[in-house]
Amino acid sequence: MLEKEIIANNLDSLFKKSPVKPLSSIDKIVIFSDLHMGDGGSRDDFLHNSELFSYVLEKQYLQNQYSLILNGDIEELQRFSYDAIAKRWKGVYTLFDAFARQKKLYKLIGNHDADLILKINKSSPYSLLESLVLTYKDHQLFLFHGHQASLYYTKHNALIGFFLRYVANPLGIQNYSVAYNSRKQYKIEKRVYEYASERKIAALIGHTHRPLFESLSKRDYLEYQIEKLVRSFAAEPAAATQEAQQKLKTYRDELIKLNRDKKNTLLGNSLYNADILVPCLFNSGCVIGSRGITCLEIANEEIALVHYFDGRIKPADSPTGDKPAQSLEGSPYYRVEINKEHLDYIFARITFLT
């Protein structure tokens, strides 16, 4: 059996056994993944954005009655013990507890925190899920971490964990992850994209640390926006206002910067080499980015990709989305809505483009 067929069968099995949560018009949900919480030391990837994440989780989502979906790799158990993590990040778990008390916490496992679901490990105080299906009208949003689309990670996860904890940690080697390997990124995203488009569903993953919205990476999105603006200028010269030209320059400069990043060489072109891109794949990104954190929001029957950053580290006018950065009152933090679309429109395109 081909690898694609094996993975599709595995994902079918995962989908069928997923708990189902109906999505109503008044539901508000935020999805974070890939916190990789450690012991607070120099090898703890979460440390850098921990204050930003805690602030956003409490002020933006807990206080505004959102449900919280944690989509895998919340704890970095391949390097640290759960007890050490829980002790260092007690304040974060207090926030998780607050969502859980309201029955608004859904905690999914990833490959770096999979040990929590084993019977021999009763550390986690929360119910643990491998996946979750949100139903919207006659449509499904399939949430899972993403490593399930890789035979490599499903077969060798325990061996990777052994290496990280007992070899990489003592030597101070950086955490090896699919996020740092563009070939594995491409393969996993392509597998999930193919699976979701063939089944006419939306897949919401994490794992690769790369934010995706409607199957578009940041580069894809910038290229699309540039083309749209240039076409509008050609069709109607009056559209080329000073503000519109400045927006075009901003997109162009950001695209040039991305293209100079050698880590993105493989992913320079549209990911899936499709004539028509089906908007079926979304990725929440991660909480350990050097320029801030990203997440997915679902509210008012719309889904959005959102970026938060610390204005003391990243300039508030740094180009990220169509809208300017919004200051979070009383804090040095900013929010940018990178993209947003109504679920009806997304599923109409998924239905008729496949």
C-alpha positions, 0 to 999 in steps of 0.5 A: 500500500502506498504511503499516501493511502496508509496516511489517508486510512489513518486519518479516516480512522482518526476522523471517525473516532473524533468527538464531535462539537456542533458549532453555533453562531454564538460560539467563540473559539481560539486555537493555539498549538505548539507551546513546547513548554519546558522547565524555564531554562535556556532550552525552554522554547516557550520562555521567550513569548510566555508573558505575551501568551499569558496576557493574550490568553487571559485578556483577549480570550478568557475574559471574553468567554472564548473556548480554548482548543490546545492543538498539540505539543503544549508540553515539551515532554521529549526534553522535560518532565511533566512535573518540572513543566507544571511547576515552572508554568503554574500560572499558565496552568491556572489559566487552563484551569479557568477554561476547564472549569467553564467546560471550555477547554479541549486539549489535543495531543501532539507528538511532543506531548503524546506521553500524556495519553499513555495509561502509565502517565496520569499526570495531566489533570485534563481530558486528552483528545487525539482529535476533534471535529467541529460541525458547522451546518452540513460541514466539518472542521477536522482538528488534529495536531498534524504529525499523524500525516507522517509515517516517520513521526508515528513510527519513530516518535519514541526514538526521537524523544530518547535522543532529545532528552538524553543526547541533545539536552545534555549537549545543548543541541537545539530542539530538532523539529519538523518546523526546522525542516522545510521538506518535512513541512511540505510533505505533511502539509501536502498530505493533509491538504490532499486528504481534506480537499478529497473529502470536502472538509476543512483541516485545522492543524499545527505541528509545522509551526507555519501559519496557513490560512485557506491553504495559503502560506504567508508568501502565497498570500503576499503574492496574491495581494500584490497581483490583486493590487496591480490588476486593480491599478491596470483596470482603473488607474484612479485606484492607484492612490498613494495609500494603495501604492504604499500598501503594494510597496509594503507587500513587495518589501515583505515578499523580498525579505521572505525570498531572501530567507534560505530556509524557505527555498523549497516552499518558494512556489505555491505549496501544492502545485494546483491550478485551483487552490482549495481553501481547506487547510489552516494552521495555527502556527505556534507560540514560540516564533521569534516575532510573536505568536499566532492562533486561529479564531472562530467567532460570528461564523468567521475564521481568522488567523491572528498574530500577536507581538511585543512592540518592544521587540517588533516594530508596531508598523511591521507588515503582517496583514491588511489591517494596522496593528491594534494596540492592546490597551495598557500593555506593550502588545499588539494584535494583527488580524492577518486574514478573516473569512466567513465559514459559508464562503470557505465551505462553498469554495471547498464544495465547488472547487473539488 
